[in-house]
């Protein structure tokens, strides 16, 4: 856990697995017109952020998740970045995302989902099963197992969808998700980047954060 996460405290997500998260609260700059800032009033929307593959050192401190969180915070939206419980081949991780959405749903009027790579697949799978206001997937892995298929899950997602991918990404099998997303009229964004969006975390944050905030 980073120093930033330690300062903000850890949220224990209920659900029978050891799932810990960091809640980043929106921190809008003072508007100068006497209006109450979100930090004073409390945000009414939150995005649950799903990290990349936990067996490949994916965690809630991932720079892409933090960049999205920063972009959301500047727009008055909180962000819950979580770590998965023990490895369960995608099944437990999907449940972790659902449970994190449930935690947020008890505290916020509107909840969105974001995920990167493995987490992008998890976010889409979870959005097909729980009610969220919007979901954004960055370089999503298309399938974790035959019944954990993000492309197929898109047909069951009943909210606005954004899929962002790198044109030079040769790591993730994102093409089936992008093709299905385009077929269903989702917002598909291509960035000139590899799978890890090296040097482009800020652009990733603004692309996904602005889109999500606009729908929450």
N, CA, C and O of each residue as an XYZ file, in Angstrom:
864
protein
N       0.847     -1.184      0.000
C       0.000      0.000      0.000
C       0.886      1.238      0.000
O       1.873      1.292      0.733
N       0.545      2.227     -0.810
C       1.346      3.437     -0.910
C       1.114      4.340      0.304
O       0.157      4.148      1.054
N       2.006      5.335      0.492
C       1.830      6.294      1.576
C       0.518      7.038      1.426
O      -0.161      7.330      2.411
N       0.164      7.343      0.177
C      -1.089      8.057     -0.078
C      -2.273      7.224      0.392
O      -3.204      7.751      1.002
N      -2.240      5.920      0.108
C      -3.329      5.052      0.534
C      -3.388      4.957      2.048
O      -4.471      4.975      2.634
N      -2.208      4.854      2.695
C      -2.172      4.737      4.146
C      -2.770      5.969      4.803
O      -3.466      5.866      5.813
N      -2.494      7.146      4.221
C      -3.028      8.380      4.768
C      -4.543      8.415      4.679
O      -5.203      8.929      5.582
N      -5.099      7.882      3.616
C      -6.539      7.978      3.404
C      -7.307      6.868      4.119
O      -8.531      6.941      4.228
N      -6.616      5.854      4.604
C      -7.285      4.805      5.341
C      -7.784      3.694      4.455
O      -7.934      3.860      3.244
N      -8.040      2.553      5.074
C      -8.456      1.367      4.340
C      -9.913      1.041      4.608
O     -10.368      1.064      5.751
N     -10.637      0.739      3.546
C     -12.020      0.279      3.628
C     -12.025     -1.233      3.506
O     -11.394     -1.782      2.602
N     -12.716     -1.906      4.387
C     -12.882     -3.356      4.302
C     -14.210     -3.629      3.605
O     -15.276     -3.299      4.127
N     -14.135     -4.235      2.421
C     -15.341     -4.489      1.630
C     -15.971     -5.804      2.103
O     -15.307     -6.840      2.064
N     -17.219     -5.791      2.542
C     -17.855     -7.020      3.017
C     -18.117     -7.999      1.883
O     -18.206     -7.614      0.717
N     -18.239     -9.280      2.247
C     -18.562    -10.271      1.227
C     -17.880    -11.608      1.400
O     -17.974    -12.453      0.509
N     -17.195    -11.839      2.511
C     -16.633    -13.158      2.764
C     -15.221    -13.356      2.268
O     -14.623    -14.396      2.545
N     -14.659    -12.396      1.540
C     -13.278    -12.458      1.084
C     -12.528    -11.252      1.634
O     -13.135    -10.226      1.943
N     -11.222    -11.374      1.756
C     -10.421    -10.283      2.303
C     -10.167     -9.256      1.202
O      -9.173     -9.331      0.481
N     -11.074     -8.307      1.088
C     -11.008     -7.282      0.043
C     -10.847     -5.927      0.719
O     -11.709     -5.483      1.477
N      -9.731     -5.287      0.428
C      -9.430     -4.001      1.041
C      -9.355     -2.929     -0.030
O      -8.927     -3.180     -1.156
N      -9.773     -1.749      0.337
C      -9.877     -0.672     -0.647
C      -9.457      0.651     -0.045
O      -9.387      0.808      1.174
N      -9.181      1.590     -0.917
C      -8.906      2.968     -0.530
C      -9.973      3.861     -1.142
O     -10.208      3.814     -2.349
N     -10.614      4.667     -0.323
C     -11.622      5.606     -0.810
C     -10.981      6.975     -0.983
O     -10.597      7.627     -0.011
N     -10.872      7.399     -2.240
C     -10.358      8.735     -2.561
C     -11.542      9.686     -2.617
O     -12.426      9.537     -3.461
N     -11.560     10.652     -1.728
C     -12.670     11.605     -1.690
C     -12.397     12.793     -2.600
O     -11.270     13.280     -2.687
N     -13.423     13.241     -3.261
C     -13.287     14.378     -4.173
C     -12.754     15.587     -3.433
O     -13.128     15.847     -2.289
N     -11.880     16.319     -4.095
C     -11.246     17.475     -3.482
C     -11.249     18.613     -4.488
O     -10.211     18.949     -5.059
N     -12.406     19.199     -4.702
C     -12.516     20.280     -5.667
C     -11.852     21.536     -5.136
O     -11.856     21.789     -3.931
N     -11.283     22.321     -6.037
C     -10.730     23.613     -5.644
C     -11.867     24.573     -5.330
O     -12.982     24.413     -5.826
N     -11.581     25.556     -4.514
C     -12.607     26.513     -4.112
C     -13.125     27.279     -5.319
O     -12.340     27.756     -6.138
N     -14.437     27.398     -5.431
C     -15.046     28.013     -6.602
C     -15.009     29.534     -6.543
O     -15.046     30.186     -7.586
N     -14.939     30.104     -5.365
C     -14.838     31.555     -5.266
C     -16.164     32.281     -5.303
O     -16.195     33.511     -5.305
N     -17.283     31.527     -5.332
C     -18.590     32.186     -5.367
C     -19.398     31.904     -4.110
O     -20.599     32.166     -4.052
N     -18.707     31.356     -3.090
C     -19.396     31.073     -1.843
C     -20.105     29.743     -1.823
O     -20.693     29.374     -0.806
N     -20.063     29.009     -2.928
C     -20.757     27.720     -2.988
C     -19.993     26.679     -2.185
O     -18.776     26.766     -2.022
N     -20.725     25.701     -1.690
C     -20.114     24.621     -0.925
C     -19.361     23.694     -1.853
O     -19.899     23.298     -2.887
N     -18.138     23.335     -1.519
C     -17.378     22.392     -2.326
C     -17.812     20.982     -2.010
O     -18.459     20.740     -0.991
N     -17.454     20.032     -2.889
C     -17.827     18.638     -2.662
C     -17.156     18.096     -1.415
O     -17.714     17.227     -0.746
N     -15.960     18.596     -1.086
C     -15.267     18.117      0.098
C     -16.059     18.459      1.354
O     -16.007     17.725      2.341
N     -16.802     19.584      1.322
C     -17.596     19.988      2.468
C     -18.938     19.264      2.485
O     -19.411     18.827      3.534
N     -19.539     19.147      1.311
C     -20.881     18.588      1.237
C     -20.880     17.074      1.147
O     -21.850     16.429      1.545
N     -19.806     16.499      0.631
C     -19.762     15.067      0.403
C     -20.247     14.740     -0.990
O     -21.327     15.168     -1.395
N     -19.449     13.979     -1.726
C     -19.829     13.614     -3.093
C     -21.038     12.694     -3.072
O     -21.218     11.914     -2.136
N     -21.866     12.787     -4.108
C     -23.024     11.899     -4.193
C     -22.827     10.806     -5.240
O     -23.749     10.042     -5.525
N     -21.614     10.732     -5.817
C     -21.322      9.687     -6.800
C     -19.931      9.117     -6.539
O     -19.046      9.805     -6.030
N     -19.760      7.856     -6.895
C     -18.492      7.167     -6.658
C     -18.234      6.186     -7.798
O     -19.162      5.571     -8.324
N     -16.965      6.048     -8.172
C     -16.562      5.048     -9.157
C     -15.730      3.974     -8.458
O     -14.784      4.285     -7.735
N     -16.084      2.728     -8.676
C     -15.318      1.591     -8.167
C     -14.278      1.221     -9.219
O     -14.632      0.946    -10.366
N     -12.999      1.211     -8.844
C     -11.907      0.987     -9.788
C     -11.275     -0.389     -9.576
O     -10.811     -0.712     -8.483
N     -11.268     -1.196    -10.646
C     -10.783     -2.580    -10.599
C      -9.351     -2.646    -11.145
O      -9.122     -2.242    -12.285
N      -8.396     -3.135    -10.377
C      -6.992     -3.161    -10.803
C      -6.703     -4.265    -11.810
O      -7.534     -5.145    -12.034
N      -5.511     -4.212    -12.418
C      -5.110     -5.276    -13.348
C      -4.823     -6.581    -12.622
O      -5.062     -6.693    -11.420
N      -4.314     -7.562    -13.345
C      -4.170     -8.940    -12.866
C      -3.365     -9.015    -11.571
O      -2.213     -8.581    -11.530
N      -3.965     -9.564    -10.513
C      -3.266     -9.616     -9.220
C      -2.045    -10.532     -9.229
O      -1.135    -10.351     -8.420
N      -2.014    -11.511    -10.132
C      -0.849    -12.392    -10.204
C       0.274    -11.795    -11.050
O       1.345    -12.386    -11.189
N       0.012    -10.619    -11.610
C       1.034     -9.882    -12.356
C       1.278     -8.523    -11.696
O       1.543     -7.520    -12.359
N       1.179     -8.531    -10.392
C       1.445     -7.372     -9.540
C       0.427     -6.251     -9.706
O       0.724     -5.094     -9.409
N      -0.752     -6.580    -10.171
C      -1.812     -5.579    -10.238
C      -2.347     -5.285     -8.843
O      -2.541     -6.199     -8.042
N      -2.584     -4.015     -8.556
C      -3.066     -3.624     -7.227
C      -3.744     -2.260     -7.318
O      -3.704     -1.595     -8.353
N      -4.363     -1.862     -6.218
C      -5.164     -0.631     -6.217
C      -4.335      0.637     -6.386
O      -4.880      1.701     -6.681
N      -3.017      0.530     -6.202
C      -2.153      1.685     -6.391
C      -1.683      1.873     -7.819
O      -0.857      2.746     -8.085
N      -2.193      1.072     -8.746
C      -1.821      1.174    -10.154
C      -1.960      2.617    -10.635
O      -2.945      3.288    -10.326
N      -0.964      3.093    -11.396
C      -0.955      4.509    -11.780
C      -2.126      4.902    -12.667
O      -2.562      6.053    -12.646
N      -2.635      3.963    -13.441
C      -3.788      4.285    -14.289
C      -5.050      4.459    -13.441
O      -5.860      5.347    -13.705
N      -5.214      3.610    -12.422
C      -6.351      3.762    -11.516
C      -6.254      5.083    -10.753
O      -7.256      5.776    -10.574
N      -5.059      5.423    -10.310
C      -4.889      6.654     -9.556
C      -5.109      7.877    -10.438
O      -5.638      8.888     -9.977
N      -4.707      7.788    -11.702
C      -4.936      8.905    -12.615
C      -6.430      9.126    -12.850
O      -6.895     10.265    -12.892
N      -7.166      8.047    -13.001
C      -8.618      8.161    -13.161
C      -9.233      8.734    -11.898
O     -10.108      9.598    -11.961
N      -8.771      8.249    -10.741
C      -9.278      8.762     -9.474
C      -9.037     10.256     -9.347
O      -9.920     10.991     -8.905
N      -7.844     10.717     -9.732
C      -7.538     12.148     -9.664
C      -8.472     12.958    -10.567
O      -8.968     14.016    -10.180
N      -8.699     12.439    -11.779
C      -9.577     13.139    -12.717
C     -11.008     13.180    -12.191
O     -11.699     14.185    -12.359
N     -11.452     12.114    -11.567
C     -12.792     12.086    -10.981
C     -12.887     13.062     -9.813
O     -13.854     13.814     -9.695
N     -11.874     13.039     -8.954
C     -11.898     13.903     -7.779
C     -11.982     15.366     -8.125
O     -12.654     16.138     -7.441
N     -11.292     15.755     -9.201
C     -11.345     17.159     -9.619
C     -12.708     17.535    -10.173
O     -13.002     18.714    -10.372
N     -13.541     16.529    -10.422
C     -14.895     16.760    -10.938
C     -15.966     16.416     -9.901
O     -17.145     16.297    -10.236
N     -15.554     16.258     -8.652
C     -16.524     16.056     -7.575
C     -17.018     14.645     -7.395
O     -18.069     14.438     -6.789
N     -16.284     13.655     -7.909
C     -16.689     12.251     -7.805
C     -15.659     11.484     -6.991
O     -14.461     11.583     -7.259
N     -16.106     10.723     -6.004
C     -15.213      9.881     -5.210
C     -14.804      8.649     -6.005
O     -15.435      8.310     -7.006
N     -13.754      7.984     -5.561
C     -13.292      6.763     -6.230
C     -12.861      5.736     -5.187
O     -12.091      6.046     -4.278
N     -13.358      4.533     -5.326
C     -13.007      3.421     -4.442
C     -12.107      2.467     -5.216
O     -12.578      1.723     -6.075
N     -10.815      2.488     -4.913
C      -9.838      1.597     -5.548
C      -9.620      0.400     -4.629
O      -9.254      0.572     -3.466
N      -9.839     -0.807     -5.135
C      -9.757     -1.971     -4.251
C      -8.754     -3.009     -4.746
O      -8.399     -3.048     -5.924
N      -8.311     -3.844     -3.816
C      -7.500     -5.021     -4.131
C      -8.378     -6.252     -4.068
O      -9.235     -6.361     -3.191
N      -8.176     -7.176     -4.984
C      -8.930     -8.424     -4.964
C      -8.542     -9.271     -3.755
O      -7.472     -9.097     -3.171
N      -9.430    -10.186     -3.396
C      -9.101    -11.188     -2.394
C      -8.197    -12.252     -2.991
O      -7.600    -12.032     -4.045
N      -8.085    -13.401     -2.338
C      -7.224    -14.476     -2.830
C      -7.592    -14.849     -4.263
O      -8.764    -14.836     -4.638
N      -6.587    -15.177     -5.049
C      -6.774    -15.507     -6.456
C      -7.818    -16.597     -6.645
O      -7.764    -17.637     -5.988
N      -8.774    -16.357     -7.552
C      -9.851    -17.315     -7.787
C     -10.207    -17.380     -9.268
O     -11.369    -17.583     -9.619
N      -9.212    -17.208    -10.138
C      -9.357    -17.396    -11.576
C     -10.434    -16.516    -12.199
O     -11.022    -16.874    -13.220
N     -10.688    -15.383    -11.593
C     -11.650    -14.432    -12.129
C     -13.015    -14.482    -11.473
O     -13.740    -13.487    -11.473
N     -13.377    -15.631    -10.910
C     -14.709    -15.775    -10.323
C     -14.831    -14.998     -9.018
O     -15.765    -14.217     -8.835
N     -13.887    -15.216     -8.119
C     -13.895    -14.457     -6.873
C     -13.656    -12.984     -7.107
O     -14.213    -12.135     -6.411
N     -12.823    -12.681     -8.092
C     -12.524    -11.290     -8.402
C     -13.763    -10.563     -8.934
O     -13.986     -9.393     -8.624
N     -14.553    -11.257     -9.725
C     -15.824    -10.670    -10.177
C     -16.734    -10.402     -8.981
O     -17.379     -9.356     -8.909
N     -16.782    -11.347     -8.045
C     -17.582    -11.148     -6.835
C     -17.053     -9.975     -6.015
O     -17.831     -9.224     -5.428
N     -15.730     -9.818     -5.975
C     -15.147     -8.686     -5.250
C     -15.640     -7.364     -5.828
O     -15.994     -6.449     -5.084
N     -15.663     -7.266     -7.154
C     -16.139     -6.041     -7.799
C     -17.616     -5.803     -7.498
O     -18.026     -4.679     -7.208
N     -18.409     -6.866     -7.569
C     -19.833     -6.718     -7.240
C     -20.014     -6.240     -5.805
O     -20.835     -5.363     -5.538
N     -19.252     -6.813     -4.889
C     -19.380     -6.430     -3.488
C     -18.919     -4.995     -3.253
O     -19.498     -4.283     -2.432
N     -17.883     -4.568     -3.969
C     -17.426     -3.179     -3.849
C     -18.498     -2.221     -4.354
O     -18.719     -1.164     -3.763
N     -19.162     -2.589     -5.445
C     -20.273     -1.781     -5.948
C     -21.397     -1.736     -4.912
O     -22.013     -0.691     -4.701
N     -21.657     -2.866     -4.273
C     -22.684     -2.901     -3.234
C     -22.356     -1.982     -2.071
O     -23.225     -1.281     -1.552
N     -21.077     -1.994     -1.661
C     -20.638     -1.104     -0.577
C     -20.871      0.353     -0.971
O     -21.414      1.138     -0.195
N     -20.453      0.700     -2.188
C     -20.618      2.080     -2.653
C     -22.093      2.439     -2.811
O     -22.500      3.560     -2.507
N     -22.888      1.489     -3.285
C     -24.297      1.753     -3.516
C     -25.069      2.082     -2.250
O     -26.102      2.749     -2.306
N     -24.573      1.620     -1.108
C     -25.222      1.933      0.165
C     -24.885      3.339      0.646
O     -25.505      3.841      1.583
N     -23.911      3.970      0.013
C     -23.412      5.256      0.500
C     -23.524      6.388     -0.513
O     -23.379      7.556     -0.151
N     -23.778      6.059     -1.768
C     -23.817      7.068     -2.823
C     -25.087      6.921     -3.650
O     -25.657      5.834     -3.751
N     -25.520      8.027     -4.236
C     -26.706      8.008     -5.096
C     -26.427      7.304     -6.417
O     -27.296      6.625     -6.962
N     -25.203      7.471     -6.930
C     -24.847      6.889     -8.220
C     -23.461      6.259     -8.132
O     -22.551      6.800     -7.504
N     -23.322      5.098     -8.778
C     -22.049      4.357     -8.743
C     -21.662      3.973    -10.162
O     -22.499      3.521    -10.943
N     -20.387      4.155    -10.490
C     -19.852      3.725    -11.770
C     -18.746      2.704    -11.567
O     -18.329      2.445    -10.438
N     -18.271      2.125    -12.664
C     -17.204      1.136    -12.623
C     -16.107      1.510    -13.613
O     -16.383      2.012    -14.703
N     -14.871      1.263    -13.225
C     -13.727      1.423    -14.113
C     -12.786      0.247    -13.873
O     -12.665     -0.244    -12.751
N     -12.120     -0.201    -14.940
C     -11.123     -1.251    -14.771
C     -10.097     -1.213    -15.871
O     -10.379     -0.791    -16.992
N      -8.892     -1.663    -15.539
C      -7.790     -1.700    -16.497
C      -7.326     -3.136    -16.719
O      -7.063     -3.867    -15.764
N      -7.225     -3.537    -18.007
C      -6.701     -4.844    -18.404
C      -7.580     -5.961    -17.831
O      -8.769     -6.020    -18.143
N      -7.027     -6.836    -17.009
C      -7.831     -7.844    -16.301
C      -9.000     -7.154    -15.590
O     -10.128     -7.647    -15.604
N      -8.713     -6.021    -14.979
C      -9.754     -5.267    -14.287
C     -10.814     -4.708    -15.205
O     -11.960     -4.525    -14.794
N     -10.440     -4.428    -16.471
C     -11.434     -3.986    -17.436
C     -12.438     -5.081    -17.727
O     -13.638     -4.831    -17.838
N     -11.931     -6.306    -17.850
C     -12.821     -7.457    -18.035
C     -13.718     -7.633    -16.820
O     -14.925     -7.835    -16.954
N     -13.120     -7.556    -15.624
C     -13.886     -7.707    -14.385
C     -14.965     -6.632    -14.284
O     -16.093     -6.921    -13.885
N     -14.626     -5.399    -14.641
C     -15.600     -4.307    -14.559
C     -16.798     -4.568    -15.469
O     -17.941     -4.345    -15.070
N     -16.542     -5.039    -16.692
C     -17.638     -5.322    -17.618
C     -18.473     -6.505    -17.143
O     -19.699     -6.480    -17.251
N     -17.816     -7.546    -16.614
C     -18.540     -8.699    -16.091
C     -19.431     -8.294    -14.918
O     -20.577     -8.733    -14.820
N     -18.897     -7.455    -14.032
C     -19.688     -7.015    -12.887
C     -20.843     -6.124    -13.321
O     -21.947     -6.225    -12.786
N     -20.583     -5.245    -14.301
C     -21.637     -4.336    -14.770
C     -22.794     -5.086    -15.420
O     -23.907     -4.566    -15.496
N     -22.537     -6.302    -15.887
C     -23.597     -7.118    -16.482
C     -24.492     -7.740    -15.414
O     -25.548     -8.289    -15.731
N     -24.072     -7.657    -14.144
C     -24.805     -8.333    -13.076
C     -25.343     -7.405    -12.001
O     -26.261     -7.773    -11.269
N     -24.783     -6.206    -11.896
C     -25.248     -5.268    -10.881
C     -25.609     -3.956    -11.557
O     -25.174     -3.681    -12.676
N     -26.404     -3.151    -10.873
C     -26.855     -1.881    -11.443
C     -25.821     -0.793    -11.180
O     -25.522     -0.467    -10.031
N     -25.281     -0.239    -12.258
C     -24.363      0.900    -12.164
C     -24.778      1.944    -13.186
O     -25.508      1.652    -14.133
N     -24.299      3.177    -12.978
C     -24.693      4.275    -13.861
C     -23.875      4.313    -15.136
O     -24.347      4.813    -16.157
N     -22.640      3.785    -15.095
C     -21.760      3.789    -16.261
C     -20.574      2.890    -15.972
O     -20.227      2.652    -14.815
N     -19.947      2.385    -17.047
C     -18.752      1.554    -16.886
C     -17.752      1.910    -17.978
O     -18.112      2.045    -19.147
N     -16.490      2.060    -17.578
C     -15.402      2.345    -18.509
C     -14.345      1.264    -18.367
O     -13.894      0.976    -17.259
N     -13.947      0.664    -19.484
C     -12.946     -0.401    -19.485
C     -11.741      0.034    -20.307
O     -11.877      0.405    -21.473
N     -10.563     -0.013    -19.696
C      -9.321      0.386    -20.354
C      -8.532     -0.861    -20.734
O      -8.162     -1.653    -19.867
N      -8.273     -1.040    -22.037
C      -7.520     -2.192    -22.544
C      -8.014     -3.498    -21.934
O      -7.222     -4.254    -21.372
N      -9.308     -3.771    -22.036
C      -9.871     -4.928    -21.337
C      -9.488     -6.266    -21.969
O      -9.529     -6.424    -23.189
N      -9.123     -7.208    -21.134
C      -8.953     -8.589    -21.573
C     -10.320     -9.130    -21.971
O     -11.294     -8.937    -21.243
N     -10.408     -9.802    -23.112
C     -11.706    -10.220    -23.624
C     -12.339    -11.351    -22.824
O     -13.554    -11.364    -22.622
N     -11.518    -12.307    -22.363
C     -12.101    -13.485    -21.726
C     -11.141    -14.063    -20.703
O      -9.940    -14.171    -20.950
N     -11.689    -14.435    -19.541
C     -10.904    -15.094    -18.492
C     -11.186    -16.585    -18.453
O     -10.333    -17.380    -18.059
N     -12.381    -16.952    -18.861
C     -12.815    -18.348    -18.957
C     -14.008    -18.357    -19.894
O     -14.513    -17.299    -20.270
N     -14.465    -19.546    -20.275
C     -15.570    -19.618    -21.236
C     -16.796    -18.864    -20.748
O     -17.511    -18.253    -21.542
N     -17.038    -18.908    -19.439
C     -18.207    -18.214    -18.887
C     -17.827    -16.890    -18.220
O     -18.630    -16.306    -17.492
N     -16.626    -16.427    -18.466
C     -16.199    -15.103    -18.013
C     -15.731    -14.327    -19.234
O     -14.546    -14.029    -19.384
N     -16.679    -14.006    -20.099
C     -16.431    -13.411    -21.405
C     -16.932    -11.970    -21.404
O     -18.139    -11.727    -21.390
N     -16.007    -11.023    -21.419
C     -16.391     -9.615    -21.337
C     -17.136     -9.153    -22.585
O     -18.064     -8.350    -22.490
N     -16.735     -9.656    -23.757
C     -17.413     -9.252    -24.990
C     -18.875     -9.681    -24.962
O     -19.765     -8.905    -25.309
N     -19.116    -10.919    -24.548
C     -20.496    -11.399    -24.454
C     -21.263    -10.664    -23.365
O     -22.460    -10.414    -23.510
N     -20.583    -10.314    -22.276
C     -21.247     -9.632    -21.166
C     -21.772     -8.263    -21.571
O     -22.729     -7.765    -20.978
N     -21.152     -7.648    -22.580
C     -21.606     -6.329    -23.019
C     -23.077     -6.327    -23.399
O     -23.757     -5.315    -23.229
N     -23.577     -7.442    -23.911
C     -24.982     -7.504    -24.313
C     -25.921     -7.436    -23.118
O     -27.116     -7.190    -23.279
N     -25.385     -7.654    -21.913
C     -26.206     -7.638    -20.702
C     -25.961     -6.396    -19.851
O     -26.528     -6.262    -18.767
N     -25.131     -5.504    -20.333
C     -24.841     -4.280    -19.584
C     -25.885     -3.224    -19.933
O     -26.021     -2.832    -21.092
N     -26.611     -2.774    -18.932
C     -27.719     -1.841    -19.151
C     -27.354     -0.439    -18.663
O     -28.061      0.150    -17.845
N     -26.253      0.079    -19.172
C     -25.822      1.429    -18.818
C     -24.844      1.902    -19.883
O     -24.385      1.089    -20.686
N     -24.509      3.185    -19.917
C     -23.514      3.661    -20.883
C     -22.170      2.955    -20.683
O     -21.745      2.707    -19.554
N     -21.510      2.637    -21.803
C     -20.238      1.915    -21.785
C     -19.185      2.693    -22.567
O     -19.453      3.204    -23.654
N     -18.007      2.772    -22.008
C     -16.847      3.311    -22.711
C     -15.757      2.240    -22.733
O     -15.490      1.604    -21.713
N     -15.130      2.041    -23.886
C     -13.982      1.145    -24.008
C     -12.827      1.950    -24.598
O     -12.955      2.533    -25.674
N     -11.706      1.977    -23.893
C     -10.512      2.697    -24.332
C      -9.412      1.680    -24.582
O      -9.173      0.805    -23.750
N      -8.739      1.788    -25.726
C      -7.682      0.822    -26.025
C      -6.505      1.511    -26.694
O      -6.640      2.599    -27.256
N      -5.353      0.865    -26.626
C      -4.150      1.375    -27.271
C      -3.957      0.730    -28.625
O      -4.036     -0.493    -28.749
N      -3.705      1.532    -29.636
C      -3.565      1.006    -31.000
C      -2.345      0.103    -31.144
O      -2.284     -0.704    -32.072
N      -1.375      0.226    -30.243
C      -0.163     -0.604    -30.301
C      -0.153     -1.679    -29.219
O       0.898     -2.228    -28.887
N      -1.319     -1.971    -28.680
C      -1.423     -2.974    -27.618
C      -1.374     -4.381    -28.209
O      -2.303     -4.804    -28.896
N      -0.292     -5.098    -27.938
C      -0.163     -6.497    -28.377
C      -0.167     -7.432    -27.184
O       0.188     -8.604    -27.317
N      -0.560     -6.939    -26.025
C      -0.554     -7.734    -24.795
C      -1.923     -8.332    -24.509
O      -2.045     -9.539    -24.303
N      -2.943     -7.497    -24.494
C      -4.295     -7.967    -24.170
C      -5.072     -8.293    -25.441
O      -4.840     -7.706    -26.497
N      -5.984     -9.228    -25.319
C      -6.877     -9.587    -26.428
C      -8.110     -8.697    -26.343
O      -9.190     -9.152    -25.964
N      -7.939     -7.410    -26.703
C      -9.000     -6.438    -26.545
C      -9.934     -6.358    -27.755
O     -11.029     -5.804    -27.653
N      -9.512     -6.904    -28.898
C     -10.283     -6.718    -30.134
C     -11.730     -7.191    -30.041
O     -12.613     -6.475    -30.512
N     -12.029     -8.365    -29.456
C     -13.436     -8.786    -29.394
C     -14.307     -7.824    -28.592
O     -15.477     -7.623    -28.919
N     -13.743     -7.231    -27.548
C     -14.518     -6.286    -26.741
C     -14.781     -5.008    -27.532
O     -15.897     -4.489    -27.532
N     -13.763     -4.511    -28.195
C     -13.927     -3.288    -28.989
C     -14.947     -3.511    -30.108
O     -15.802     -2.659    -30.350
N     -14.857     -4.649    -30.782
C     -15.802     -4.945    -31.871
C     -17.238     -5.004    -31.355
O     -18.139     -4.422    -31.958
N     -17.453     -5.705    -30.242
C     -18.805     -5.814    -29.688
C     -19.282     -4.445    -29.183
O     -20.450     -4.092    -29.345
N     -18.374     -3.684    -28.574
C     -18.757     -2.361    -28.073
C     -19.202     -1.454    -29.221
O     -20.191     -0.731    -29.102
N     -18.475     -1.498    -30.318
C     -18.866     -0.689    -31.476
C     -20.214     -1.136    -32.023
O     -21.036     -0.304    -32.408
N     -20.443     -2.440    -32.061
C     -21.704     -2.971    -32.575
C     -22.890     -2.471    -31.758
O     -23.970     -2.241    -32.303
N     -22.695     -2.306    -30.469
C     -23.812     -1.888    -29.612
C     -23.847     -0.378    -29.400
O     -24.650      0.119    -28.611
N     -22.981      0.355    -30.100
C     -23.019      1.808    -30.055
C     -22.370      2.419    -28.835
O     -22.692      3.546    -28.459
N     -21.457      1.689    -28.208
C     -20.752      2.226    -27.045
C     -19.730      3.259    -27.480
O     -19.424      3.383    -28.666
N     -19.210      3.995    -26.524
C     -18.189      5.005    -26.779
C     -16.826      4.313    -26.814
O     -16.322      3.894    -25.772
N     -16.232      4.191    -27.986
C     -14.941      3.518    -28.151
C     -13.879      4.567    -28.474
O     -14.033      5.362    -29.401
N     -12.791      4.553    -27.687
C     -11.732      5.550    -27.844
C     -10.406      4.837    -28.109
O     -10.001      3.961    -27.344
N      -9.741      5.214    -29.187
C      -8.416      4.673    -29.506
C      -7.351      5.693    -29.142
O      -7.429      6.856    -29.537
N      -6.349      5.248    -28.381
C      -5.206      6.080    -28.064
C      -3.962      5.471    -28.702
O      -3.843      4.249    -28.793
N      -3.050      6.309    -29.137
C      -1.797      5.817    -29.701
C      -0.891      5.408    -28.539
O      -0.135      6.224    -28.012
N      -0.978      4.134    -28.147
C      -0.280      3.674    -26.951
C      -0.137      2.165    -26.974
O      -0.810      1.472    -27.736
N       0.763      1.663    -26.115
C       0.864      0.227    -25.902
C      -0.123     -0.170    -24.798
O      -0.951      0.637    -24.375
N      -0.026     -1.402    -24.344
C      -0.982     -1.883    -23.358
C      -0.914     -1.100    -22.046
O      -1.928     -0.914    -21.373
N       0.283     -0.648    -21.694
C       0.471     -0.024    -20.387
C       0.347      1.502    -20.438
O       0.455      2.161    -19.404
N       0.123      2.067    -21.621
C      -0.071      3.507    -21.775
C       1.083      4.277    -21.121
O       0.884      5.223    -20.360
N       2.303      3.824    -21.457
C       3.505      4.409    -20.865
C       3.565      5.907    -21.146
O       3.449      6.346    -22.290
N       3.747      6.680    -20.081
C       3.823      8.126    -20.209
C       2.496      8.808    -20.485
O       2.462     10.017    -20.709
N       1.399      8.053    -20.472
C       0.103      8.630    -20.822
C      -0.945      8.439    -19.724
O      -2.145      8.466    -19.997
N      -0.495      8.248    -18.495
C      -1.448      8.060    -17.401
C      -2.394      9.248    -17.279
O      -3.590      9.076    -17.041
N      -1.853     10.457    -17.443
C      -2.708     11.639    -17.355
C      -3.777     11.655    -18.423
O      -4.925     12.010    -18.152
N      -3.413     11.275    -19.636
C      -4.390     11.227    -20.727
C      -5.448     10.163    -20.458
O      -6.635     10.373    -20.705
N      -5.000      9.024    -19.951
C      -5.948      7.961    -19.589
C      -6.918      8.462    -18.530
O      -8.128      8.256    -18.630
N      -6.367      9.125    -17.508
C      -7.206      9.630    -16.432
C      -8.263     10.594    -16.932
O      -9.430     10.496    -16.554
N      -7.858     11.526    -17.781
C      -8.804     12.501    -18.301
C      -9.832     11.854    -19.226
O     -11.012     12.203    -19.188
N      -9.385     10.910    -20.057
C     -10.297     10.266    -21.013
C     -11.397      9.510    -20.284
O     -12.579      9.685    -20.581
N     -11.009      8.670    -19.329
C     -11.999      7.875    -18.601
C     -12.685      8.697    -17.525
O     -13.897      8.582    -17.345
N     -11.934      9.529    -16.801
C     -12.504     10.288    -15.706
C     -13.550     11.293    -16.155
O     -14.612     11.408    -15.544
N     -13.250     12.020    -17.226
C     -14.210     12.994    -17.729
C     -15.486     12.298    -18.215
O     -16.597     12.761    -17.959
N     -15.302     11.181    -18.919
C     -16.473     10.454    -19.440
C     -17.348      9.942    -18.305
O     -18.567     10.115    -18.321
N     -16.714      9.309    -17.317
C     -17.474      8.765    -16.193
C     -18.180      9.868    -15.406
O     -19.363      9.756    -15.085
N     -17.444     10.929    -15.104
C     -18.041     12.016    -14.328
C     -19.244     12.630    -15.050
O     -20.215     13.043    -14.416
N     -19.167     12.681    -16.371
C     -20.255     13.233    -17.144
C     -21.519     12.387    -17.117
O     -22.590     12.868    -17.488
N     -21.412     11.142    -16.687
C     -22.565     10.238    -16.635
C     -22.976      9.903    -15.208
O     -23.907      9.132    -14.976
N     -22.269     10.492    -14.266
C     -22.616     10.285    -12.865
C     -23.152     11.576    -12.234
O     -23.495     11.589    -11.052
